[in-house]
Amino acid sequence: MADASVKPSVKPTSDEKLGWWYVQFRLRWPDSKEAIWYPDLLLADRVIGPILDAEQDEILLWRFHRRAARDQAGRQFSFIFRSSALVARRINILIATDPLLVRLQKDGVVETVLYDEPNQITRPEISDTSDPSWSPEVRAAWPYFIMGVSRLWLELILEIGKKQELPGELIARYIAIERVLNNLWQGEGGHVLLHHLSAVFGYRELAVMRRELMVF
């Protein structure tokens, strides 16, 4: 008999068609300065996290994406999710009116936020946000993998956040969490993630570029 306390996984309750939607947070990155990364953790935990909890029955797939390049997009943190247009519209409103995001925009940490307009679904297929250079099989399967990785990253932020010795002030707190998270990735990521990913694929050979410090 199933445990009644465990909520079963369900598909979105809406009968509407599903599509992919992007919310892109453009972050301040002054010229000649190194990119700062702690805002991603803050946004994921305090802005996106509550939405994932509230809309878990309506969001089929989701993930985070982080980047910093001296181009038009620049320093950017993205929340990418698959849902109906109705749910996407609701999520956009929840994000846009979030008091913390309003504060971060006022303080100049977040320069602007870009939202997909949910009037028309332009990415209906599971594979529509995967790299087009990949094989069709990988493009269709990859969103499930990267959602798990994003969930792991978010859960690590939550677990680190339970530490008593972290600063109380908001920005200092997430800078400290980022430092701990980076150390965990460098020290344990090789075995915890890469080794076990290799095990799932039967320890088959993998074509990678050899470096003293490997970046994937």
GROMACS elastic network, one bead per residue, 0.5 to 0.9 nm:
[ bonds ]
;  ai    aj funct       b0    kb
    1     4     6  0.86448   500
    2     5     6  0.86898   500
    2     6     6  0.79667   500
    3     6     6  0.56207   500
    3     7     6  0.85476   500
    4     7     6  0.72579   500
    4     8     6  0.89928   500
    7    10     6  0.88610   500
    9    57     6  0.77944   500
   10    13     6  0.80009   500
   10    56     6  0.89236   500
   10    57     6  0.61987   500
   10    58     6  0.85899   500
   10    60     6  0.87406   500
   11    14     6  0.86949   500
   11    57     6  0.64244   500
   11    58     6  0.69752   500
   11    59     6  0.81312   500
   11    60     6  0.65764   500
   12    15     6  0.78834   500
   12    56     6  0.83703   500
   12    57     6  0.52626   500
   12    59     6  0.64062   500
   12    60     6  0.64939   500
   12    83     6  0.74826   500
   12    84     6  0.82834   500
   13    16     6  0.88742   500
   13    57     6  0.68527   500
   13    58     6  0.62356   500
   14    17     6  0.82451   500
   14    58     6  0.72984   500
   14    83     6  0.89100   500
   14    84     6  0.71308   500
   14    86     6  0.85961   500
   14    87     6  0.86182   500
   15    18     6  0.89017   500
   15    84     6  0.83175   500
   16    83     6  0.87580   500
   16    84     6  0.56911   500
   16    85     6  0.76259   500
   16    86     6  0.80631   500
   17    83     6  0.79452   500
   17    84     6  0.57123   500
   17    85     6  0.77516   500
   17   121     6  0.82554   500
   17   124     6  0.78717   500
   18    60     6  0.86630   500
   18    82     6  0.64384   500
   18    85     6  0.70644   500
   18   121     6  0.75350   500
   18   123     6  0.86063   500
   18   124     6  0.61314   500
   18   125     6  0.83538   500
   19    81     6  0.82310   500
   19    82     6  0.53262   500
   19    83     6  0.56664   500
   19    84     6  0.62128   500
   19    85     6  0.72752   500
   19   121     6  0.55722   500
   19   122     6  0.70773   500
   19   123     6  0.52743   500
   19   125     6  0.69190   500
   19   126     6  0.80605   500
   19   128     6  0.88959   500
   20    61     6  0.86937   500
   20    62     6  0.87379   500
   20    80     6  0.69371   500
   20    81     6  0.55789   500
   20    83     6  0.66268   500
   20    84     6  0.85167   500
   20    88     6  0.89033   500
   20   121     6  0.75741   500
   20   122     6  0.77701   500
   20   123     6  0.53680   500
   20   124     6  0.65511   500
   20   125     6  0.80247   500
   20   126     6  0.80727   500
   20   128     6  0.76604   500
   20   129     6  0.74227   500
   21    79     6  0.83031   500
   21    80     6  0.56776   500
   21    81     6  0.54183   500
   21    82     6  0.62235   500
   21    83     6  0.76902   500
   21    85     6  0.85837   500
   21    88     6  0.69162   500
   21   115     6  0.79080   500
   21   116     6  0.58937   500
   21   117     6  0.84199   500
   21   118     6  0.78580   500
   21   121     6  0.84921   500
   21   122     6  0.88766   500
   21   123     6  0.78433   500
   22    78     6  0.67687   500
   22    79     6  0.59554   500
   22    81     6  0.67249   500
   22   114     6  0.78804   500
   22   115     6  0.61375   500
   22   116     6  0.56784   500
   23    77     6  0.84891   500
   23    78     6  0.56261   500
   23    79     6  0.51885   500
   23    80     6  0.63883   500
   23    81     6  0.86262   500
   23    92     6  0.76657   500
   23    95     6  0.88341   500
   23   113     6  0.69642   500
   23   114     6  0.57351   500
   23   116     6  0.67317   500
   24    76     6  0.66137   500
   24    77     6  0.59389   500
   24    79     6  0.65239   500
   24    80     6  0.84022   500
   24   112     6  0.83309   500
   24   113     6  0.55555   500
   24   114     6  0.50021   500
   24   115     6  0.66013   500
   24   116     6  0.89199   500
   25    40     6  0.88671   500
   25    43     6  0.89612   500
   25    75     6  0.84897   500
   25    76     6  0.55668   500
   25    77     6  0.51570   500
   25    78     6  0.60089   500
   25    79     6  0.83537   500
   25   110     6  0.66086   500
   25   111     6  0.76847   500
   25   112     6  0.61910   500
   25   114     6  0.65552   500
   26    73     6  0.73535   500
   26    74     6  0.73528   500
   26    75     6  0.60494   500
   26    77     6  0.67345   500
   26    78     6  0.86058   500
   26   109     6  0.89017   500
   26   110     6  0.59377   500
   26   111     6  0.55873   500
   26   112     6  0.52832   500
   26   113     6  0.59849   500
   26   114     6  0.78132   500
   27    36     6  0.88130   500
   27    39     6  0.80433   500
   27    74     6  0.79119   500
   27    75     6  0.54034   500
   27    76     6  0.57305   500
   27    77     6  0.75688   500
   27   108     6  0.81538   500
   27   109     6  0.59407   500
   27   111     6  0.53768   500
   27   112     6  0.72613   500
   27   113     6  0.88111   500
   28    35     6  0.84251   500
   28    36     6  0.84846   500
   28    74     6  0.87395   500
   28    75     6  0.69560   500
   28    76     6  0.88500   500
   28   108     6  0.67415   500
   28   109     6  0.55131   500
   28   110     6  0.60063   500
   28   111     6  0.58516   500
   29    32     6  0.87560   500
   29    33     6  0.68749   500
   29    34     6  0.75098   500
   29    35     6  0.58636   500
   29    36     6  0.74542   500
   29    68     6  0.86918   500
   29    74     6  0.75827   500
   29    75     6  0.63042   500
   29   109     6  0.88347   500
   30    33     6  0.55711   500
   30    34     6  0.80756   500
   30    35     6  0.81853   500
   31    34     6  0.83734   500
   33    36     6  0.87859   500
   35    68     6  0.67708   500
   35    75     6  0.71276   500
   36    39     6  0.74159   500
   36    75     6  0.85885   500
   37    40     6  0.59182   500
   37    41     6  0.75901   500
   37    66     6  0.87043   500
   37    75     6  0.89283   500
   37   175     6  0.82891   500
   37   178     6  0.77334   500
   38    41     6  0.53981   500
   38    42     6  0.65173   500
   38    43     6  0.88443   500
   38   171     6  0.80268   500
   38   174     6  0.57984   500
   38   175     6  0.53802   500
   38   176     6  0.86229   500
   38   177     6  0.81036   500
   38   178     6  0.59201   500
   38   179     6  0.88897   500
   39    43     6  0.60052   500
   39    44     6  0.83953   500
   39    77     6  0.84507   500
   39   109     6  0.76110   500
   39   110     6  0.83099   500
   39   171     6  0.82795   500
   39   174     6  0.76046   500
   39   175     6  0.84315   500
   40    43     6  0.52201   500
   40    44     6  0.60001   500
   40    45     6  0.84945   500
   40    66     6  0.75835   500
   40    76     6  0.85618   500
   40    77     6  0.60122   500
   40    78     6  0.86858   500
   41    44     6  0.51333   500
   41    45     6  0.60156   500
   41    46     6  0.83633   500
   41   154     6  0.78151   500
   41   157     6  0.70453   500
   41   174     6  0.67202   500
   41   175     6  0.87821   500
   41   177     6  0.81736   500
   41   178     6  0.72235   500
   42    45     6  0.53226   500
   42    46     6  0.58171   500
   42    47     6  0.75361   500
   42   170     6  0.85783   500
   42   171     6  0.81732   500
   42   174     6  0.62583   500
   43    46     6  0.54861   500
   43    47     6  0.50062   500
   43    48     6  0.62988   500
   43    49     6  0.82166   500
   43    77     6  0.85877   500
   43   100     6  0.85664   500
   43   101     6  0.77299   500
   44    47     6  0.58789   500
   44    49     6  0.57939   500
   44    64     6  0.82159   500
   44    79     6  0.83375   500
   44   154     6  0.68883   500
   44   157     6  0.88547   500
   45    48     6  0.61698   500
   45    50     6  0.77173   500
   45   154     6  0.67899   500
   45   155     6  0.89305   500
   45   157     6  0.72482   500
   45   158     6  0.72823   500
   46    49     6  0.59150   500
   46    50     6  0.68230   500
   46   100     6  0.77220   500
   47    50     6  0.63590   500
   47    51     6  0.71460   500
   47    94     6  0.88205   500
   47    95     6  0.67872   500
   47    98     6  0.69306   500
   47   100     6  0.72991   500
   47   101     6  0.72202   500
   48    51     6  0.51990   500
   48    52     6  0.62669   500
   48    53     6  0.87984   500
   48    79     6  0.78099   500
   48    95     6  0.76347   500
   49    52     6  0.51750   500
   49    53     6  0.64014   500
   49    54     6  0.87704   500
   49   154     6  0.79811   500
   50    53     6  0.50800   500
   50    54     6  0.61725   500
   50    55     6  0.85307   500
   51    54     6  0.50481   500
   51    55     6  0.58099   500
   51    56     6  0.79421   500
   51    91     6  0.72472   500
   51    94     6  0.77873   500
   51    95     6  0.83615   500
   52    55     6  0.52676   500
   52    56     6  0.53702   500
   52    59     6  0.77752   500
   52    62     6  0.89563   500
   53    56     6  0.54768   500
   53    57     6  0.88286   500
   54    57     6  0.80574   500
   54    58     6  0.89346   500
   55    58     6  0.53029   500
   55    59     6  0.62098   500
   55    87     6  0.82493   500
   55    91     6  0.84975   500
   56    59     6  0.54974   500
   56    60     6  0.78073   500
   57    60     6  0.75035   500
   58    82     6  0.86594   500
   58    83     6  0.62652   500
   58    84     6  0.78028   500
   58    87     6  0.70440   500
   59    62     6  0.70457   500
   59    81     6  0.67005   500
   59    82     6  0.57533   500
   59    83     6  0.50616   500
   59    84     6  0.82113   500
   59    87     6  0.80781   500
   60    81     6  0.76173   500
   60    82     6  0.56117   500
   60    83     6  0.61668   500
   61    80     6  0.84025   500
   61    81     6  0.56602   500
   61    82     6  0.51442   500
   61    83     6  0.77156   500
   61   143     6  0.70248   500
   61   144     6  0.70030   500
   61   147     6  0.65981   500
   62    79     6  0.73456   500
   62    80     6  0.54700   500
   62    82     6  0.61451   500
   62   143     6  0.76463   500
   62   144     6  0.84467   500
   62   146     6  0.82084   500
   62   147     6  0.55434   500
   62   150     6  0.81325   500
   62   151     6  0.89988   500
   63    78     6  0.82696   500
   63    79     6  0.60805   500
   63    80     6  0.53708   500
   63    81     6  0.64448   500
   63   143     6  0.78236   500
   63   146     6  0.63102   500
   63   148     6  0.81625   500
   63   149     6  0.80608   500
   63   150     6  0.54639   500
   63   151     6  0.77567   500
   64    77     6  0.73059   500
   64    78     6  0.55941   500
   64    80     6  0.62013   500
   64    81     6  0.87756   500
   64   146     6  0.83171   500
   64   147     6  0.78964   500
   64   149     6  0.89872   500
   64   150     6  0.59062   500
   64   151     6  0.89140   500
   65    76     6  0.81299   500
   65    77     6  0.58450   500
   65    78     6  0.50041   500
   65    79     6  0.66647   500
   65    80     6  0.77122   500
   65   150     6  0.85924   500
   66    75     6  0.79880   500
   66    76     6  0.60219   500
   66    78     6  0.64182   500
   67    73     6  0.86326   500
   67    74     6  0.74388   500
   67    75     6  0.57781   500
   67    76     6  0.53883   500
   67    77     6  0.65694   500
   67    78     6  0.86787   500
   68    71     6  0.86121   500
   68    73     6  0.81719   500
   68    74     6  0.54784   500
   68    76     6  0.63832   500
   68    77     6  0.88809   500
   69    72     6  0.83597   500
   69    73     6  0.73908   500
   69    75     6  0.63453   500
   69    76     6  0.87877   500
   70    73     6  0.77833   500
   70    74     6  0.52613   500
   70    75     6  0.78822   500
   71    74     6  0.51368   500
   71    75     6  0.87754   500
   73    76     6  0.66367   500
   80   129     6  0.87929   500
   81    88     6  0.83862   500
   82    88     6  0.83070   500
   82   124     6  0.88237   500
   82   126     6  0.84434   500
   83    86     6  0.80831   500
   83    87     6  0.61876   500
   83    88     6  0.63866   500
   84    87     6  0.53281   500
   84    88     6  0.62584   500
   84    89     6  0.87249   500
   84   118     6  0.86244   500
   84   121     6  0.84664   500
   85    89     6  0.61328   500
   85    90     6  0.86519   500
   85   117     6  0.88263   500
   85   118     6  0.50950   500
   85   119     6  0.69083   500
   85   120     6  0.73894   500
   85   121     6  0.70234   500
   86    89     6  0.52574   500
   86    90     6  0.64509   500
   86    91     6  0.88095   500
   86   118     6  0.74433   500
   86   119     6  0.88988   500
   87    90     6  0.50507   500
   87    91     6  0.61564   500
   87    92     6  0.85916   500
   87   118     6  0.89490   500
   88    91     6  0.50770   500
   88    92     6  0.61076   500
   88    93     6  0.86841   500
   88   116     6  0.85394   500
   88   117     6  0.86572   500
   88   118     6  0.63282   500
   89    92     6  0.51750   500
   89    93     6  0.64297   500
   89    94     6  0.87934   500
   89   117     6  0.78583   500
   89   118     6  0.59470   500
   89   119     6  0.86365   500
   90    93     6  0.52532   500
   90    94     6  0.63007   500
   90    95     6  0.87749   500
   91    94     6  0.50121   500
   91    95     6  0.61759   500
   91    96     6  0.85231   500
   92    95     6  0.52611   500
   92    96     6  0.60609   500
   92    97     6  0.86093   500
   92   115     6  0.68171   500
   92   116     6  0.85055   500
   93    96     6  0.51110   500
   93    97     6  0.60993   500
   93    98     6  0.84300   500
   94    97     6  0.54756   500
   94    98     6  0.60652   500
   95    98     6  0.52001   500
   95    99     6  0.88941   500
   95   101     6  0.74123   500
   96    99     6  0.85953   500
   96   101     6  0.72827   500
   96   102     6  0.75835   500
   96   113     6  0.81233   500
   97   100     6  0.87054   500
   97   101     6  0.75205   500
   97   102     6  0.69680   500
   98   101     6  0.53835   500
   98   102     6  0.62969   500
   98   103     6  0.87779   500
   99   102     6  0.50113   500
   99   103     6  0.61990   500
   99   104     6  0.86879   500
  100   103     6  0.50028   500
  100   104     6  0.61807   500
  100   105     6  0.86138   500
  101   105     6  0.61321   500
  101   106     6  0.84918   500
  101   110     6  0.77596   500
  102   105     6  0.52002   500
  102   106     6  0.61723   500
  102   107     6  0.86693   500
  102   110     6  0.88962   500
  103   107     6  0.61116   500
  103   108     6  0.85647   500
  103   109     6  0.87853   500
  103   110     6  0.89768   500
  104   107     6  0.50681   500
  104   108     6  0.61491   500
  104   109     6  0.52294   500
  104   110     6  0.55783   500
  104   111     6  0.84506   500
  105   108     6  0.50406   500
  105   109     6  0.59328   500
  105   111     6  0.59029   500
  105   112     6  0.70926   500
  105   113     6  0.89696   500
  106   109     6  0.77857   500
  106   110     6  0.80258   500
  106   111     6  0.86161   500
  107   110     6  0.77018   500
  107   111     6  0.89972   500
  108   111     6  0.57493   500
  110   113     6  0.75505   500
  115   118     6  0.86843   500
  116   119     6  0.88968   500
  117   120     6  0.73153   500
  117   121     6  0.88244   500
  118   121     6  0.67082   500
  121   124     6  0.61678   500
  123   126     6  0.81426   500
  123   127     6  0.85984   500
  123   128     6  0.55239   500
  123   129     6  0.75149   500
  124   127     6  0.85771   500
  124   128     6  0.69759   500
  125   128     6  0.52523   500
  125   129     6  0.84369   500
  125   140     6  0.83791   500
  126   129     6  0.75164   500
  126   130     6  0.83677   500
  126   139     6  0.79216   500
  126   140     6  0.57005   500
  126   141     6  0.81319   500
  126   143     6  0.74326   500
  127   130     6  0.53673   500
  127   131     6  0.83652   500
  127   132     6  0.85485   500
  127   136     6  0.77741   500
  127   137     6  0.88883   500
  127   138     6  0.84408   500
  127   141     6  0.76776   500
  127   142     6  0.79771   500
  127   143     6  0.75666   500
  128   131     6  0.82867   500
  128   132     6  0.82063   500
  128   139     6  0.78771   500
  128   140     6  0.83241   500
  129   132     6  0.82746   500
  129   139     6  0.81592   500
  129   143     6  0.81713   500
  130   133     6  0.86483   500
  130   134     6  0.77659   500
  130   138     6  0.83734   500
  130   139     6  0.51861   500
  130   140     6  0.76599   500
  130   142     6  0.71337   500
  130   143     6  0.73095   500
  131   134     6  0.57456   500
  131   135     6  0.89507   500
  131   139     6  0.67418   500
  132   135     6  0.78281   500
  132   136     6  0.83636   500
  132   139     6  0.73943   500
  133   136     6  0.89374   500
  133   139     6  0.87800   500
  134   137     6  0.81335   500
  134   138     6  0.62454   500
  134   139     6  0.60457   500
  135   138     6  0.53559   500
  135   139     6  0.61964   500
  135   140     6  0.87378   500
  136   139     6  0.50925   500
  136   140     6  0.62296   500
  136   141     6  0.87072   500
  137   140     6  0.53516   500
  137   141     6  0.62903   500
  137   142     6  0.84986   500
  138   141     6  0.51536   500
  138   142     6  0.56234   500
  139   142     6  0.55622   500
  139   143     6  0.76205   500
  140   143     6  0.70216   500
  140   144     6  0.86421   500
  141   144     6  0.60047   500
  141   145     6  0.71686   500
  142   145     6  0.51229   500
  142   146     6  0.62731   500
  142   147     6  0.85973   500
  143   146     6  0.52797   500
  143   147     6  0.60728   500
  143   148     6  0.87113   500
  144   147     6  0.53107   500
  144   148     6  0.65670   500
  144   149     6  0.89714   500
  145   148     6  0.53192   500
  145   149     6  0.64987   500
  145   150     6  0.88212   500
  146   150     6  0.60588   500
  146   151     6  0.84574   500
  147   150     6  0.50346   500
  147   151     6  0.60779   500
  147   152     6  0.85468   500
  148   151     6  0.50336   500
  148   152     6  0.61388   500
  148   153     6  0.86351   500
  149   152     6  0.50307   500
  149   153     6  0.62214   500
  149   154     6  0.86664   500
  150   153     6  0.50574   500
  150   154     6  0.61835   500
  150   155     6  0.85455   500
  151   154     6  0.51064   500
  151   155     6  0.60319   500
  151   156     6  0.85310   500
  152   155     6  0.50965   500
  152   156     6  0.61293   500
  152   157     6  0.86994   500
  153   156     6  0.51839   500
  153   157     6  0.64603   500
  153   158     6  0.88734   500
  153   181     6  0.86517   500
  154   157     6  0.51284   500
  154   158     6  0.64192   500
  154   159     6  0.87725   500
  155   159     6  0.61103   500
  155   160     6  0.85501   500
  156   159     6  0.50047   500
  156   160     6  0.60098   500
  156   161     6  0.82955   500
  156   181     6  0.72664   500
  157   160     6  0.52640   500
  157   161     6  0.60027   500
  157   162     6  0.89290   500
  157   174     6  0.88616   500
  157   177     6  0.67662   500
  157   178     6  0.79952   500
  157   181     6  0.72308   500
  158   162     6  0.67433   500
  159   162     6  0.54800   500
  159   163     6  0.76589   500
  160   163     6  0.57652   500
  160   166     6  0.88183   500
  160   177     6  0.62467   500
  160   180     6  0.73903   500
  160   181     6  0.76324   500
  161   164     6  0.81777   500
  161   166     6  0.74076   500
  161   173     6  0.81770   500
  161   174     6  0.83845   500
  161   177     6  0.66450   500
  162   165     6  0.89373   500
  162   166     6  0.83188   500
  163   166     6  0.60000   500
  164   167     6  0.84288   500
  165   168     6  0.88769   500
  166   169     6  0.89922   500
  166   172     6  0.83734   500
  166   173     6  0.58931   500
  166   174     6  0.87793   500
  166   176     6  0.67596   500
  166   177     6  0.77208   500
  167   170     6  0.76950   500
  167   171     6  0.88091   500
  167   172     6  0.60416   500
  167   174     6  0.86086   500
  167   176     6  0.75456   500
  168   171     6  0.87926   500
  168   172     6  0.74619   500
  168   173     6  0.61262   500
  169   172     6  0.55621   500
  169   173     6  0.58969   500
  169   174     6  0.88638   500
  170   173     6  0.51082   500
  170   174     6  0.65450   500
  170   175     6  0.88139   500
  171   174     6  0.54066   500
  171   175     6  0.62747   500
  171   176     6  0.86703   500
  172   175     6  0.51045   500
  172   176     6  0.61881   500
  172   177     6  0.86458   500
  173   176     6  0.51897   500
  173   177     6  0.62355   500
  173   178     6  0.86811   500
  174   178     6  0.59723   500
  174   179     6  0.84869   500
  175   178     6  0.51433   500
  175   179     6  0.63744   500
  175   180     6  0.89358   500
  176   179     6  0.51103   500
  176   180     6  0.64719   500
  176   181     6  0.86638   500
  177   180     6  0.52232   500
  177   181     6  0.60864   500
  177   182     6  0.85857   500
  178   182     6  0.60439   500
  178   183     6  0.85980   500
  179   182     6  0.52424   500
  179   183     6  0.63753   500
  179   184     6  0.87829   500
  180   183     6  0.51689   500
  180   184     6  0.62866   500
  180   185     6  0.87584   500
  181   184     6  0.50662   500
  181   185     6  0.62539   500
  181   186     6  0.86949   500
  182   185     6  0.51157   500
  182   186     6  0.62072   500
  182   187     6  0.85087   500
  183   186     6  0.51730   500
  183   187     6  0.59014   500
  183   188     6  0.81334   500
  184   187     6  0.52040   500
  184   188     6  0.54922   500
  184   189     6  0.67946   500
  185   188     6  0.55245   500
  185   190     6  0.77545   500
  185   192     6  0.89620   500
  186   189     6  0.58677   500
  186   190     6  0.74646   500
  187   190     6  0.73376   500
  187   191     6  0.87431   500
  188   191     6  0.57988   500
  188   192     6  0.57819   500
  188   193     6  0.79409   500
  189   192     6  0.51054   500
  189   193     6  0.52142   500
  189   194     6  0.66333   500
  189   195     6  0.85046   500
  190   193     6  0.58369   500
  190   194     6  0.50213   500
  190   195     6  0.61148   500
  190   196     6  0.87892   500
  191   194     6  0.57379   500
  191   196     6  0.66424   500
  192   195     6  0.63501   500
  192   196     6  0.62231   500
  192   197     6  0.85342   500
  193   196     6  0.54667   500
  193   197     6  0.59471   500
  193   198     6  0.85525   500
  194   197     6  0.50378   500
  194   198     6  0.61210   500
  194   199     6  0.86040   500
  195   198     6  0.50980   500
  195   199     6  0.62657   500
  195   200     6  0.89043   500
  195   203     6  0.84570   500
  196   200     6  0.63260   500
  196   201     6  0.87982   500
  196   203     6  0.89762   500
  197   200     6  0.52563   500
  197   201     6  0.67789   500
  197   202     6  0.89855   500
  197   203     6  0.85644   500
  198   201     6  0.52680   500
  198   202     6  0.64442   500
  198   204     6  0.71004   500
  198   205     6  0.87449   500
  198   206     6  0.86205   500
  199   203     6  0.50401   500
  199   204     6  0.82655   500
  200   203     6  0.73762   500
  201   204     6  0.62747   500
  203   206     6  0.86010   500
  208   214     6  0.89263   500
  208   216     6  0.85702   500
  209   214     6  0.78107   500
  209   215     6  0.88696   500
  210   213     6  0.83721   500
  210   214     6  0.69214   500
  211   214     6  0.53594   500
  211   215     6  0.82492   500
